[in-house]
């Protein structure tokens, strides 16, 4: 019963490097999202997807790309890492149920950019 | 603008005492509401949710929350706090009409429990 799986759990990057944070869900949920968590700011939405092939920007999309080629996977790409992207990243998948949608979160990826 | 405010950044309570964490939201659409808990270095665990119906909702670990539309609030309560409740708590809101799964989170409240 894996749920939402994020890899890696920890990563250190040098400024200017690129990388992809992986997110996979095995619940056949249609909605997936990426958030970043910074002290005192809660979680802020980076990008989200409402289905395979459909993505859109959230509150803080700059410096990040996403794609959704399958229902299961929703990778987040950092194009050229900057120290301001040091954060904890959470992936979530959601499904529509009566009255609203319920989100399930991965364990997070702690990224440090030096 | 849509927003969620948790007015208390840090709260310290004694073990066995009651707890109330505040959450206020500003949202144009009909909201659905959540409380999540995060232990250090861990992901987010859902405590409880409100979609519709009874405005007093029960969650896991003995928590409850009350939705008050007139006050735009969704405060979290627990009658007797345990040391294991020390964690960070997040209130979140989503729109029933959006069909996107997007959530807006508050800034979080860190709960410390004194023995």
Interface residues (C-beta under 8 A of the other chain):
Chain A: X29 X30 X31 X32 X33 X35 X40 X41 X42 X43 X44 X45 X48 X50 X56 X58 X90 X92 X93 X94 X95 X96 X97 X98 X99 X100 X101 X102 X103 X104 X105 X106 X107 X108
Chain B: X4 X6 X9 X32 X34 X36 X42 X43 X44 X46 X49 X51 X52 X90 X92 X94 X96 X99 X100 X101 X102 X103 X104 X105 X106 X107 X108
